């Protein structure tokens, strides 16, 4: 009972600390980039020179929050995995014992072979996952930009509704909406295809993590 109560309290403290850190980090970054955007009329120069930094308002409002949240989530996930590795290192090493591989007249002995096998398995799986998922970096960036462009077109239409109605510009605006949404649609299809490859690989990787230990156990019994 006391351990359960301590676990709940620890979880709540950790959750509060993480969320408070996320909020303070986002506040600092938002204020920093707003200041950089406004000083020396940078907002005007970006618009005038057609900078590649598209939709700065959208990125300040949304991307900073995503950056802070995903960075903290990734950091704590890696930290937890490292603790798990350190915790179970001794147990896995003791269970595996020594593997003897006869090679002619000599015998190669590998101490803690299950640990080394698991480590190699994780490294190879992570490497393949990174290679398969790398295209998502560019696709996600492009998707964010195209979604922002579409949202900007809709907001601009609403802000200039009177002028558009006066000049009968509904058809032209409709073509603009359809064109920008087609860009969103095509890029999202590419994201779906990439996610299919990643999901297929991860499914195979997770299932093989169950099959290999059972095969090892069956071999040991034989």
MDTraj code that builds the backbone (N, CA, C; nanometers):
import mdtraj as md
import numpy as np

residues = "UNK UNK UNK UNK UNK UNK UNK UNK UNK UNK UNK UNK UNK UNK UNK UNK UNK UNK UNK UNK UNK UNK UNK UNK UNK UNK UNK UNK UNK UNK UNK UNK UNK UNK UNK UNK UNK UNK UNK UNK UNK UNK UNK UNK UNK UNK UNK UNK UNK UNK UNK UNK UNK UNK UNK UNK UNK UNK UNK UNK UNK UNK UNK UNK UNK UNK UNK UNK UNK UNK UNK UNK UNK UNK UNK UNK UNK UNK UNK UNK UNK UNK UNK UNK UNK UNK UNK UNK UNK UNK UNK UNK UNK UNK UNK UNK UNK UNK UNK UNK UNK UNK UNK UNK UNK UNK UNK UNK UNK UNK UNK UNK UNK UNK UNK UNK UNK UNK UNK UNK UNK UNK UNK UNK UNK UNK UNK UNK UNK UNK UNK UNK UNK UNK UNK UNK UNK UNK UNK UNK UNK UNK UNK UNK UNK UNK UNK UNK UNK UNK UNK UNK UNK UNK UNK UNK UNK UNK UNK UNK UNK UNK UNK UNK UNK UNK UNK UNK UNK UNK UNK UNK UNK UNK UNK UNK UNK UNK UNK UNK UNK UNK UNK UNK UNK UNK UNK UNK UNK UNK UNK UNK UNK UNK UNK UNK UNK UNK UNK UNK UNK UNK UNK UNK UNK UNK UNK UNK UNK UNK UNK UNK UNK UNK UNK UNK UNK UNK UNK UNK UNK UNK".split()
xyz = np.array([
    [0.0822, -0.1211, 0.0000],
    [0.0000, 0.0000, 0.0000],
    [0.0855, 0.1260, 0.0000],
    [0.1888, 0.1237, 0.0850],
    [0.2758, 0.2410, 0.0912],
    [0.3535, 0.2591, -0.0390],
    [0.3953, 0.1474, -0.0972],
    [0.4674, 0.1574, -0.2242],
    [0.3764, 0.2115, -0.3344],
    [0.2511, 0.1668, -0.3363],
    [0.1566, 0.2172, -0.4361],
    [0.1317, 0.3662, -0.4172],
    [0.1165, 0.4064, -0.2915],
    [0.0940, 0.5487, -0.2635],
    [0.2159, 0.6319, -0.3042],
    [0.3355, 0.5827, -0.2744],
    [0.4577, 0.6541, -0.3116],
    [0.4720, 0.6622, -0.4629],
    [0.4308, 0.5565, -0.5329],
    [0.4375, 0.5567, -0.6788],
    [0.3451, 0.6628, -0.7381],
    [0.2247, 0.6747, -0.6816],
    [0.1294, 0.7750, -0.7307],
    [0.1827, 0.9158, -0.7075],
    [0.2360, 0.9401, -0.5869],
    [0.2896, 1.0726, -0.5553],
    [0.4078, 1.1060, -0.6462],
    [0.4952, 1.0083, -0.6678],
    [0.6104, 1.0305, -0.7552],
    [0.5668, 1.0624, -0.8973],
    [0.4660, 0.9896, -0.9450],
    [0.4155, 1.0145, -1.0802],
    [0.3597, 1.1563, -1.0929],
    [0.2827, 1.2000, -0.9931],
    [0.2228, 1.3338, -0.9978],
    [0.3298, 1.4427, -0.9928],
    [0.4310, 1.4220, -0.9092],
    [0.5395, 1.5207, -0.9016],
    [0.6149, 1.5282, -1.0338],
    [0.6444, 1.4115, -1.0917],
    [0.7154, 1.4088, -1.2188],
    [0.6326, 1.4727, -1.3296],
    [0.5027, 1.4439, -1.3303],
    [0.4152, 1.5023, -1.4325],
    [0.4104, 1.6542, -1.4202],
    [0.3971, 1.7022, -1.2976],
    [0.3926, 1.8475, -1.2763],
    [0.5243, 1.9124, -1.3181],
    [0.6351, 1.8502, -1.2820],
    [0.7655, 1.9070, -1.3155],
    [0.7866, 1.9133, -1.4670],
    [0.7480, 1.8067, -1.5373],
    [0.7642, 1.8042, -1.6827],
    [0.6758, 1.9083, -1.7509],
    [0.5509, 1.9164, -1.7070],
    [0.4600, 2.0124, -1.7686],
    [0.5017, 2.1556, -1.7376],
    [0.5499, 2.1798, -1.6166],
    [0.5956, 2.3135, -1.5801],
    [0.7192, 2.3516, -1.6607],
    [0.8101, 2.2572, -1.6789],
    [0.9285, 2.2816, -1.7613],
    [0.8888, 2.3097, -1.9054],
    [0.7936, 2.2317, -1.9580],
    [0.7452, 2.2539, -2.0944],
    [0.6860, 2.3938, -2.1092],
    [0.6052, 2.4349, -2.0132],
    [0.5401, 2.5658, -2.0206],
    [0.6414, 2.6794, -2.0139],
    [0.7377, 2.6697, -1.9234],
    [0.8377, 2.7760, -1.9098],
    [0.9281, 2.7823, -2.0335],
    [0.9656, 2.6675, -2.0873],
    [1.0508, 2.6648, -2.2065],
    [0.9779, 2.7251, -2.3263],
    [0.8506, 2.6891, -2.3415],
    [0.7729, 2.7445, -2.4524],
    [0.7572, 2.8963, -2.4363],
    [0.7333, 2.9431, -2.3155],
    [0.7193, 3.0866, -2.2912],
    [0.8465, 3.1606, -2.3289],
    [0.9609, 3.1058, -2.2888],
    [1.0881, 3.1715, -2.3188],
    [1.1140, 3.1748, -2.4693],
    [1.0940, 3.0610, -2.5372],
    [1.1177, 3.0553, -2.6815],
    [1.0212, 3.1451, -2.7587],
    [0.8955, 3.1479, -2.7170],
    [0.7970, 3.2322, -2.7848],
    [0.8345, 3.3788, -2.7739],
    [0.8685, 3.4228, -2.6541],
    [0.9099, 3.5624, -2.6354],
    [1.0365, 3.5946, -2.7144],
    [1.1289, 3.4992, -2.7196],
    [1.2543, 3.5201, -2.7917],
    [1.2300, 3.5391, -2.9408],
    [1.1481, 3.4516, -2.9998],
    [1.1269, 3.4592, -3.1447],
    [1.0333, 3.5737, -3.1833],
    [0.9418, 3.6095, -3.0970],
    [0.8587, 3.7278, -3.1245],
    [0.9459, 3.8532, -3.1276],
    [1.0387, 3.8610, -3.0332],
    [1.1289, 3.9760, -3.0313],
    [1.2156, 3.9800, -3.1574],
    [1.2687, 3.8638, -3.1986],
    [1.3505, 3.8580, -3.3194],
    [1.2689, 3.8908, -3.4438],
    [1.1452, 3.8514, -3.4443],
    [1.0577, 3.8747, -3.5603],
    [1.0232, 4.0228, -3.5754],
    [1.0057, 4.0908, -3.4632],
    [0.9610, 4.2300, -3.4674],
    [1.0758, 4.3308, -3.4754],
    [1.1915, 4.2966, -3.4213],
    [1.2991, 4.3952, -3.4173],
    [1.3545, 4.4222, -3.5574],
    [1.3964, 4.5453, -3.5779],
    [1.4541, 4.5901, -3.7053],
    [1.3619, 4.5635, -3.8248],
    [1.2315, 4.5559, -3.7954],
    [1.1314, 4.5332, -3.9006],
    [1.1608, 4.4048, -3.9807],
    [1.2039, 4.3011, -3.9109],
    [1.2335, 4.1735, -3.9778],
    [1.1092, 4.1142, -4.0430],
    [0.9940, 4.1323, -3.9804],
    [0.8701, 4.0804, -4.0378],
    [0.8444, 4.1381, -4.1763],
    [0.8824, 4.2640, -4.1967],
    [0.8622, 4.3292, -4.3268],
    [0.9663, 4.2810, -4.4285],
    [1.0906, 4.2649, -4.3845],
    [1.1963, 4.2197, -4.4752],
    [1.1725, 4.0759, -4.5207],
    [1.1210, 3.9926, -4.4313],
    [1.0894, 3.8547, -4.4700],
    [0.9834, 3.8522, -4.5792],
    [0.8850, 3.9383, -4.5662],
    [0.7789, 3.9456, -4.6661],
    [0.8286, 4.0082, -4.7952],
    [0.9133, 4.1084, -4.7842],
    [0.9596, 4.1820, -4.9018],
    [1.0552, 4.0999, -4.9871],
    [1.1432, 4.0250, -4.9239],
    [1.2458, 3.9510, -4.9972],
    [1.2058, 3.8068, -5.0243],
    [1.0845, 3.7685, -4.9876],
    [1.0385, 3.6327, -5.0184],
    [1.1225, 3.5257, -4.9519],
    [1.1467, 3.5396, -4.8239],
    [1.2305, 3.4443, -4.7514],
    [1.1679, 3.3048, -4.7509],
    [1.2545, 3.2045, -4.7360],
    [1.2066, 3.0671, -4.7273],
    [1.1353, 3.0394, -4.5956],
    [1.1473, 3.1312, -4.5003],
    [1.0774, 3.1156, -4.3724],
    [0.9316, 3.1521, -4.3918],
    [0.8523, 3.0525, -4.4246],
    [0.7116, 3.0776, -4.4549],
    [0.6284, 3.0770, -4.3280],
    [0.5212, 3.1542, -4.3292],
    [0.4226, 3.1572, -4.2204],
    [0.4873, 3.1677, -4.0820],
    [0.5640, 3.2743, -4.0563],
    [0.6299, 3.2845, -3.9247],
    [0.5313, 3.2895, -3.8086],
    [0.4131, 3.3500, -3.8313],
    [0.3138, 3.3538, -3.7240],
    [0.2673, 3.2145, -3.6867],
    [0.2460, 3.1305, -3.7876],
    [0.2039, 2.9929, -3.7646],
    [0.3123, 2.9149, -3.6901],
    [0.4347, 2.9371, -3.7265],
    [0.5441, 2.8609, -3.6670],
    [0.5694, 2.9046, -3.5221],
    [0.5550, 3.0329, -3.4952],
    [0.5707, 3.0797, -3.3578],
    [0.4585, 3.0254, -3.2694],
    [0.3393, 3.0199, -3.3236],
    [0.2244, 2.9753, -3.2443],
    [0.2230, 2.8241, -3.2224],
    [0.2600, 2.7460, -3.3253],
    [0.2439, 2.6007, -3.3186],
    [0.3759, 2.5246, -3.3086],
    [0.4726, 2.5603, -3.3929],
    [0.5950, 2.4808, -3.4012],
    [0.6773, 2.4847, -3.2735],
    [0.6774, 2.5988, -3.2050],
    [0.7540, 2.6075, -3.0805],
    [0.6982, 2.5110, -2.9766],
    [0.5657, 2.5044, -2.9683],
    [0.5041, 2.4107, -2.8730],
    [0.5385, 2.2661, -2.9092],
    [0.5303, 2.2326, -3.0371],
    [0.5618, 2.0954, -3.0788],
    [0.7077, 2.0629, -3.0543],
    [0.7959, 2.1594, -3.0820],
    [0.9388, 2.1378, -3.0606],
    [0.9677, 2.1096, -2.9135],
    [0.9143, 2.1917, -2.8257],
    [0.9381, 2.1731, -2.6820],
    [0.8806, 2.0406, -2.6336],
    [0.7578, 2.0110, -2.6744],
    [0.6914, 1.8891, -2.6272],
    [0.7639, 1.7639, -2.6777],
    [0.7964, 1.7594, -2.8065],
    [0.8594, 1.6403, -2.8626],
    [1.0019, 1.6234, -2.8116],
    [1.0728, 1.7344, -2.7897],
    [1.2094, 1.7246, -2.7378],
    [1.2100, 1.6685, -2.5963],
    [1.1229, 1.7198, -2.5108],
    [1.1155, 1.6690, -2.3738],
    [1.0693, 1.5240, -2.3709],
    [0.9713, 1.4906, -2.4539],
    [0.9234, 1.3523, -2.4590],
    [1.0345, 1.2576, -2.5019],
    [1.1095, 1.2976, -2.6036],
    [1.2206, 1.2147, -2.6518],
    [1.3290, 1.2011, -2.5452],
    [1.3608, 1.3108, -2.4777],
    [1.4654, 1.3072, -2.3755],
    [1.4293, 1.2113, -2.2618],
    [1.3077, 1.2240, -2.2100],
    [1.2681, 1.1383, -2.0988],
    [1.2525, 0.9919, -2.1424],
    [1.2136, 0.9694, -2.2681],
    [1.2041, 0.8316, -2.3182],
    [1.3419, 0.7672, -2.3244],
    [1.4399, 0.8407, -2.3780],
    [1.5769, 0.7883, -2.3843],
    [1.6320, 0.7663, -2.2437],
    [1.6058, 0.8604, -2.1550],
    [1.6528, 0.8480, -2.0173],
    [1.5960, 0.7235, -1.9507],
    [1.4678, 0.6970, -1.9743],
    [1.4041, 0.5790, -1.9165],
    [1.4633, 0.4503, -1.9737],
    [1.4901, 0.4496, -2.1056],
    [1.5473, 0.3308, -2.1682],
    [1.6878, 0.3035, -2.1161],
    [1.7643, 0.4092, -2.0949],
    [1.8991, 0.3911, -2.0418],
    [1.8934, 0.3335, -1.9007],
    [1.8024, 0.3831, -1.8184],
    [1.7859, 0.3280, -1.6839],
    [1.7445, 0.1811, -1.6891],
    [1.6555, 0.1478, -1.7825],
    [1.6138, 0.0083, -1.7968],
    [1.7311, -0.0796, -1.8378],
    [1.8127, -0.0293, -1.9303],
    [1.9297, -0.1054, -1.9746],
    [2.0252, -0.1312, -1.8600],
    [2.0517, -0.0273, -1.7812],
    [2.1430, -0.0420, -1.6677],
    [2.0847, -0.1361, -1.5629],
    [1.9535, -0.1261, -1.5390],
    [1.8892, -0.2074, -1.4365],
    [1.8929, -0.3559, -1.4695],
    [1.8635, -0.3887, -1.5962],
    [1.8536, -0.5294, -1.6352],
    [1.9839, -0.5853, -1.6917],
    [2.0878, -0.5040, -1.6930],
    [2.2155, -0.5514, -1.7460],
    [2.2669, -0.6715, -1.6663],
    [2.2703, -0.6554, -1.5340],
    [2.3216, -0.7635, -1.4501],
    [2.2374, -0.8889, -1.4577],
    [2.1040, -0.8710, -1.4625],
    [2.0138, -0.9871, -1.4682],
    [2.0340, -1.0637, -1.5987],
    [2.0362, -0.9916, -1.7109],
    [2.0522, -1.0572, -1.8405],
    [2.1887, -1.1214, -1.8543],
    [2.2900, -1.0562, -1.8009],
    [2.4248, -1.1121, -1.8070],
    [2.4329, -1.2427, -1.7286],
    [2.3710, -1.2452, -1.6105],
    [2.3752, -1.3652, -1.5269],
    [2.2946, -1.4790, -1.5890],
    [2.1818, -1.4491, -1.6497],
    [2.0981, -1.5530, -1.7091],
    [2.1618, -1.6156, -1.8325],
    [2.2339, -1.5348, -1.9089],
    [2.2877, -1.5854, -2.0352],
    [2.4074, -1.6767, -2.0158],
    [2.4867, -1.6512, -1.9146],
    [2.6033, -1.7353, -1.8939],
    [2.7075, -1.7138, -2.0028],
    [2.7712, -1.8239, -2.0436],
    [2.8771, -1.8175, -2.1446],
    [2.8404, -1.9065, -2.2621],
    [2.8492, -1.8513, -2.3812],
    [2.8209, -1.9255, -2.5040],
    [2.9522, -1.9745, -2.5622],
    [2.9579, -2.1047, -2.5882],
    [3.0779, -2.1646, -2.6449],
    [3.0525, -2.2009, -2.7914],
    [3.1371, -2.1475, -2.8792],
    [3.1247, -2.1716, -3.0228],
    [3.2499, -2.2452, -3.0694],
    [3.2373, -2.3748, -3.1042],
    [3.3550, -2.4492, -3.1505],
    [3.3911, -2.4104, -3.2940],
    [3.5169, -2.3791, -3.3129],
    [3.5704, -2.3479, -3.4458],
    [3.6966, -2.4313, -3.4672],
    [3.6771, -2.5493, -3.5271],
    [3.7905, -2.6384, -3.5490],
    [3.8458, -2.6896, -3.4180],
    [3.9734, -2.6603, -3.3971],
    [4.0377, -2.7061, -3.2747],
    [4.0252, -2.6076, -3.1601],
    [3.9688, -2.4912, -3.1873],
    [3.9542, -2.3888, -3.0840],
    [3.8061, -2.3664, -3.0513],
    [3.7829, -2.3079, -2.9388],
    [3.6473, -2.2764, -2.8938],
    [3.6414, -2.1300, -2.8511],
    [3.5477, -2.0588, -2.9097],
    [3.5292, -1.9178, -2.8745],
    [3.4231, -1.9075, -2.7659],
    [3.4561, -1.8412, -2.6587],
    [3.3636, -1.8222, -2.5481],
    [3.3170, -1.6767, -2.5434],
    [3.1847, -1.6572, -2.5384],
    [3.1256, -1.5228, -2.5327],
    [3.0465, -1.5127, -2.4030],
    [3.0992, -1.4347, -2.3106],
    [3.0296, -1.4151, -2.1834],
    [2.9145, -1.3169, -2.2012],
    [2.8021, -1.3484, -2.1379],
    [2.6856, -1.2598, -2.1470],
    [2.6357, -1.2449, -2.2896],
    [2.6304, -1.3556, -2.3644],
    [2.5963, -1.3480, -2.5071],
    [2.4550, -1.2955, -2.5305],
    [2.3621, -1.3202, -2.4362],
    [2.2259, -1.2694, -2.4544],
    [2.2229, -1.1168, -2.4489],
    [2.3067, -1.0602, -2.3640],
    [2.3144, -0.9140, -2.3573],
    [2.3689, -0.8572, -2.4875],
    [2.4778, -0.9149, -2.5362],
    [2.5363, -0.8653, -2.6607],
    [2.4426, -0.8866, -2.7787],
    [2.3740, -1.0015, -2.7795],
    [2.2778, -1.0268, -2.8872],
    [2.1631, -0.9271, -2.8854],
    [2.1114, -0.8978, -2.7655],
    [2.0039, -0.7992, -2.7549],
    [2.0489, -0.6606, -2.7948],
    [2.1740, -0.6262, -2.7571],
    [2.2269, -0.4943, -2.7925],
    [2.2437, -0.4802, -2.9435],
    [2.2982, -0.5824, -3.0078],
    [2.3147, -0.5799, -3.1539],
    [2.1794, -0.5755, -3.2226],
    [2.0848, -0.6521, -3.1706],
    [1.9492, -0.6536, -3.2270],
    [1.8859, -0.5148, -3.2204],
    [1.9029, -0.4459, -3.1071],
    [1.8456, -0.3127, -3.0906],
    [1.9132, -0.2107, -3.1812],
    [2.0459, -0.2210, -3.1953],
    [2.1190, -0.1259, -3.2798],
    [2.0783, -0.1412, -3.4262],
    [2.0710, -0.2658, -3.4730],
    [2.0323, -0.2895, -3.6132],
    [1.8894, -0.2425, -3.6377],
    [1.7988, -0.2746, -3.5453],
    [1.6600, -0.2324, -3.5612],
    [1.6450, -0.0816, -3.5604],
    [1.7201, -0.0143, -3.4728],
    [1.7134, 0.1314, -3.4667],
    [1.7696, 0.1935, -3.5942],
    [1.8782, 0.1375, -3.6462],
    [1.9397, 0.1904, -3.7678],
    [1.8439, 0.1812, -3.8869],
    [1.7787, 0.0657, -3.9027],
    [1.6839, 0.0485, -4.0133],
    [1.5629, 0.1400, -3.9952],
    [1.5165, 0.1544, -3.8716],
    [1.4021, 0.2426, -3.8451],
    [1.4343, 0.3878, -3.8798],
    [1.5562, 0.4307, -3.8478],
    [1.5966, 0.5675, -3.8800],
    [1.6027, 0.5876, -4.0301],
    [1.6563, 0.4901, -4.1029],
    [1.6651, 0.5017, -4.2479],
    [1.5268, 0.5057, -4.3122],
    [1.4353, 0.4233, -4.2635],
    [1.3004, 0.4224, -4.3197],
    [1.2236, 0.5491, -4.2834],
    [1.2478, 0.6020, -4.1641],
    [1.1718, 0.7173, -4.1195],
    [1.2310, 0.8512, -4.1575],
    [1.3527, 0.8514, -4.2103],
    [1.4195, 0.9782, -4.2435],
    [1.3403, 1.0632, -4.3428],
    [1.2760, 1.0048, -4.4463],
    [1.1983, 1.0888, -4.5387],
    [1.0847, 1.1647, -4.4714],
    [1.0395, 1.1186, -4.3552],
    [0.9304, 1.1873, -4.2870],
    [0.9694, 1.3274, -4.2399],
    [1.0989, 1.3516, -4.2235],
    [1.1431, 1.4844, -4.1793],
    [1.1026, 1.5888, -4.2824],
    [1.1417, 1.5639, -4.4074],
    [1.1074, 1.6593, -4.5144],
    [0.9572, 1.6610, -4.5409],
    [0.8941, 1.5437, -4.5394],
    [0.7508, 1.5372, -4.5676],
    [0.6701, 1.6095, -4.4607],
    [0.7077, 1.5948, -4.3357],
    [0.6355, 1.6618, -4.2273],
    [0.6542, 1.8128, -4.2354],
    [0.7756, 1.8554, -4.2684],
    [0.8010, 1.9991, -4.2829],
    [0.7173, 2.0563, -4.3971],
    [0.7147, 1.9837, -4.5098],
    [0.6364, 2.0296, -4.6246],
    [0.4873, 2.0308, -4.5923],
    [0.4410, 1.9291, -4.5200],
    [0.3001, 1.9225, -4.4839],
    [0.2605, 2.0399, -4.3961],
    [0.3459, 2.0745, -4.3016],
    [0.3183, 2.1877, -4.2136],
    [0.3088, 2.3174, -4.2934],
    [0.3992, 2.3345, -4.3890],
    [0.3994, 2.4568, -4.4686],
    [0.2751, 2.4647, -4.5563],
    [0.2368, 2.3535, -4.6177],
    [0.1209, 2.3556, -4.7065],
    [-0.0095, 2.3701, -4.6292],
    [-0.0171, 2.3103, -4.5118],
    [-0.1352, 2.3303, -4.4278],
    [-0.1472, 2.4771, -4.3871],
    [-0.0339, 2.5387, -4.3550],
    [-0.0354, 2.6796, -4.3164],
    [-0.0750, 2.7687, -4.4338],
    [-0.0276, 2.7349, -4.5544],
    [-0.0647, 2.8129, -4.6726],
    [-0.2154, 2.8058, -4.6983],
    [-0.2718, 2.6861, -4.6827],
    [-0.4152, 2.6706, -4.7017],
    [-0.4927, 2.7487, -4.5963],
    [-0.4474, 2.7407, -4.4728],
    [-0.5150, 2.8133, -4.3647],
    [-0.5047, 2.9650, -4.3865],
    [-0.3900, 3.0105, -4.4355],
    [-0.3725, 3.1523, -4.4622],
    [-0.4671, 3.1999, -4.5727],
    [-0.4853, 3.1168, -4.6763],
    [-0.5761, 3.1535, -4.7851],
    [-0.7194, 3.1677, -4.7348],
    [-0.7603, 3.0780, -4.6468],
    [-0.8954, 3.0845, -4.5930],
    [-0.9135, 3.2080, -4.5039],
    [-0.8111, 3.2384, -4.4245],
    [-0.8204, 3.3572, -4.3387],
    [-0.8207, 3.4847, -4.4232],
    [-0.7364, 3.4882, -4.5262],
    [-0.7317, 3.6054, -4.6137],
    [-0.8651, 3.6256, -4.6844],
    [-0.9306, 3.5153, -4.7238],
    [-1.0610, 3.5247, -4.7878],
    [-1.1632, 3.5869, -4.6923],
    [-1.1577, 3.5456, -4.5672],
    [-1.2519, 3.5993, -4.4695],
    [-1.2252, 3.7470, -4.4426],
    [-1.0974, 3.7857, -4.4356],
    [-1.0645, 3.9249, -4.4076],
    [-1.0992, 4.0174, -4.5240],
    [-1.0966, 3.9648, -4.6462],
    [-1.1262, 4.0466, -4.7650],
    [-1.2583, 4.0053, -4.8293],
    [-1.3501, 3.9573, -4.7472],
    [-1.4772, 3.9076, -4.7999],
    [-1.5542, 4.0161, -4.8758],
    [-1.5507, 4.1381, -4.8262],
    [-1.6268, 4.2447, -4.8905],
    [-1.5733, 4.2758, -5.0303],
    [-1.4413, 4.2876, -5.0432],
    [-1.3823, 4.3157, -5.1736],
    [-1.4030, 4.2023, -5.2722],
    [-1.3924, 4.0801, -5.2252],
    [-1.4130, 3.9647, -5.3131],
    [-1.5573, 3.9588, -5.3606],
    [-1.6500, 3.9849, -5.2713],
    [-1.7915, 3.9846, -5.3102],
    [-1.8214, 4.0973, -5.4087],
    [-1.7574, 4.2121, -5.3909],
    [-1.7820, 4.3266, -5.4788],
    [-1.7297, 4.3005, -5.6197],
    [-1.6177, 4.2299, -5.6303],
    [-1.5569, 4.2039, -5.7614],
    [-1.5898, 4.0642, -5.8151],
    [-1.6822, 3.9933, -5.7508],
    [-1.7209, 3.8578, -5.7944],
    [-1.5984, 3.7667, -5.8095],
    [-1.5173, 3.7637, -5.7060],
    [-1.3938, 3.6834, -5.7139],
    [-1.4044, 3.5465, -5.6519],
    [-1.5263, 3.4977, -5.6360],
    [-1.5437, 3.3674, -5.5702],
    [-1.4800, 3.2537, -5.6501],
    [-1.4938, 3.2571, -5.7815],
    [-1.4415, 3.1483, -5.8637],
    [-1.2884, 3.1425, -5.8569],
    [-1.2245, 3.2598, -5.8631],
    [-1.0785, 3.2639, -5.8539],
    [-1.0309, 3.2138, -5.7182],
    [-1.0992, 3.2549, -5.6122],
    [-1.0624, 3.2092, -5.4784],
    [-1.0841, 3.0589, -5.4644],
    [-1.1902, 3.0089, -5.5289],
    [-1.2168, 2.8649, -5.5246],
    [-1.1038, 2.7869, -5.5903],
    [-1.0532, 2.8366, -5.7023],
    [-0.9402, 2.7713, -5.7691],
    [-0.8159, 2.7725, -5.6782],
    [-0.7962, 2.8842, -5.6091],
    [-0.6818, 2.8933, -5.5180],
    [-0.6942, 2.7930, -5.4045],
    [-0.8131, 2.7823, -5.3459],
    [-0.8350, 2.6858, -5.2381],
    [-0.8097, 2.5428, -5.2851],
    [-0.8651, 2.5073, -5.4006],
    [-0.8513, 2.3711, -5.4522],
    [-0.7063, 2.3390, -5.4854],
    [-0.6344, 2.4381, -5.5399],
    [-0.4946, 2.4160, -5.5752],
    [-0.4100, 2.3922, -5.4504],
    [-0.4304, 2.4724, -5.3484],
    [-0.3508, 2.4565, -5.2269],
    [-0.3887, 2.3304, -5.1502],
    [-0.5154, 2.2940, -5.1535],
    [-0.5537, 2.1702, -5.0869],
    [-0.4991, 2.0486, -5.1619],
    [-0.4893, 2.0572, -5.2944],
    [-0.4312, 1.9462, -5.3711],
    [-0.2863, 1.9224, -5.3298],
    [-0.2128, 2.0303, -5.2986],
    [-0.0760, 2.0155, -5.2502],
    [-0.0739, 1.9457, -5.1148],
    [-0.1675, 1.9840, -5.0272],
    [-0.1789, 1.9174, -4.8970],
    [-0.2110, 1.7696, -4.9156],
    [-0.3024, 1.7417, -5.0055],
    [-0.3483, 1.6042, -5.0298],
    [-0.2349, 1.5156, -5.0833],
    [-0.1627, 1.5667, -5.1826],
    [-0.0551, 1.4872, -5.2440],
    [0.0570, 1.4589, -5.1450],
    [0.0938, 1.5588, -5.0659],
    [0.2014, 1.5375, -4.9694],
    [0.1592, 1.4402, -4.8596],
    [0.0325, 1.4483, -4.8188],
    [-0.0149, 1.3571, -4.7148],
    [-0.0181, 1.2125, -4.7645],
    [-0.0438, 1.1936, -4.8928],
    [-0.0379, 1.0587, -4.9499],
    [0.1041, 1.0033, -4.9401],
    [0.2036, 1.0888, -4.9617],
    [0.3428, 1.0454, -4.9476],
    [0.3736, 1.0085, -4.8029],
    [0.3180, 1.0839, -4.7093],
    [0.3381, 1.0520, -4.5684],
    [0.2757, 0.9169, -4.5347],
    [0.1591, 0.8894, -4.5905],
    [0.0921, 0.7613, -4.5657],
    [0.1771, 0.6456, -4.6175],
    [0.2306, 0.6603, -4.7384],
    [0.3138, 0.5536, -4.7953],
    [0.4378, 0.5289, -4.7092],
    [0.5013, 0.6358, -4.6633],
    [0.6196, 0.6195, -4.5791],
    [0.5837, 0.5538, -4.4464],
    [0.4710, 0.5927, -4.3889],
    [0.4281, 0.5333, -4.2624],
    [0.3936, 0.3854, -4.2767],
    [0.3471, 0.3458, -4.3947],
    [0.3177, 0.2042, -4.4177],
    [0.4454, 0.1219, -4.4087],
    [0.5539, 0.1701, -4.4720],
    [0.6817, 0.0999, -4.4650],
    [0.7336, 0.0948, -4.3208],
    [0.7230, 0.2071, -4.2502],
    [0.7710, 0.2114, -4.1123],
    [0.6890, 0.1191, -4.0231],
    [0.5562, 0.1225, -4.0383],
    [0.4692, 0.0371, -3.9563],
    [0.4942, -0.1103, -3.9844],
    [0.5153, -0.1444, -4.1130],
    [0.5447, -0.2835, -4.1478],
    [0.6736, -0.3314, -4.0852],
    [0.7760, -0.2470, -4.0909],
    [0.9038, -0.2847, -4.0315],
    [0.8932, -0.2968, -3.8798],
    [0.8279, -0.2006, -3.8141],
    [0.8151, -0.2049, -3.6692],
    [0.7333, -0.3258, -3.6237],
    [0.6302, -0.3614, -3.7013],
    [0.5515, -0.4800, -3.6680],
    [0.6386, -0.6055, -3.6752],
    [0.7174, -0.6178, -3.7818],
    [0.8088, -0.7312, -3.7948],
    [0.9125, -0.7313, -3.6826],
    [0.9654, -0.6137, -3.6522],
    [1.0695, -0.6008, -3.5491],
    [1.0153, -0.6411, -3.4122],
    [0.8955, -0.5959, -3.3776],
    [0.8372, -0.6291, -3.2480],
    [0.8003, -0.7767, -3.2381],
    [0.7502, -0.8342, -3.3474],
    [0.7161, -0.9764, -3.3445],
    [0.8406, -1.0627, -3.3338],
    [0.9477, -1.0239, -3.4023],
    [1.0715, -1.1018, -3.3954],
    [1.1320, -1.0962, -3.2562],
    [1.1060, -0.9871, -3.1826],
    [1.1553, -0.9783, -3.0451],
    [1.0890, -1.0826, -2.9554],
    [0.9731, -1.1326, -2.9955],
    [0.9050, -1.2388, -2.9196],
    [0.9502, -1.3767, -2.9660],
    [0.9748, -1.3915, -3.0972],
    [1.0093, -1.5217, -3.1540],
    [1.1496, -1.5647, -3.1139],
    [1.2478, -1.4765, -3.1211],
    [1.3870, -1.5145, -3.0955],
    [1.4102, -1.5668, -2.9546],
    [1.3598, -1.5018, -2.8483],
    [1.3807, -1.5587, -2.7142],
    [1.3162, -1.6957, -2.6976],
    [1.1997, -1.7167, -2.7596],
    [1.1345, -1.8483, -2.7497],
    [1.2162, -1.9540, -2.8226],
    [1.2737, -1.9150, -2.9369],
    [1.3582, -2.0092, -3.0101],
    [1.4816, -2.0466, -2.9274],
    [1.5370, -1.9464, -2.8590],
    [1.6523, -1.9696, -2.7744],
    [1.6162, -2.0616, -2.6580],
    [1.4986, -2.0418, -2.6002],
    [1.4548, -2.1264, -2.4890],
    [1.4335, -2.2691, -2.5368],
    [1.3741, -2.2854, -2.6564],
    [1.3495, -2.4187, -2.7104],
    [1.4809, -2.4902, -2.7390],
    [1.5785, -2.4181, -2.7920],
    [1.7090, -2.4771, -2.8197],
    [1.7782, -2.5210, -2.6937],
    [1.7672, -2.4413, -2.5878],
    [1.8288, -2.4767, -2.4611],
    [1.7666, -2.6026, -2.4027],
    [1.6340, -2.6189, -2.4186],
    [1.5678, -2.7394, -2.3668],
    [1.6126, -2.8637, -2.4441],
    [1.6310, -2.8492, -2.5758],
    [1.6770, -2.9628, -2.6547],
    [1.8197, -3.0021, -2.6130],
])
top = md.Topology()
chain = top.add_chain()
for i, resn in enumerate(residues, 1):
    res = top.add_residue(resn, chain, resSeq=i)
    for name in ("N", "CA", "C"):
        top.add_atom(name, md.element.get_by_symbol(name[0]), res)
traj = md.Trajectory(xyz[None], top)
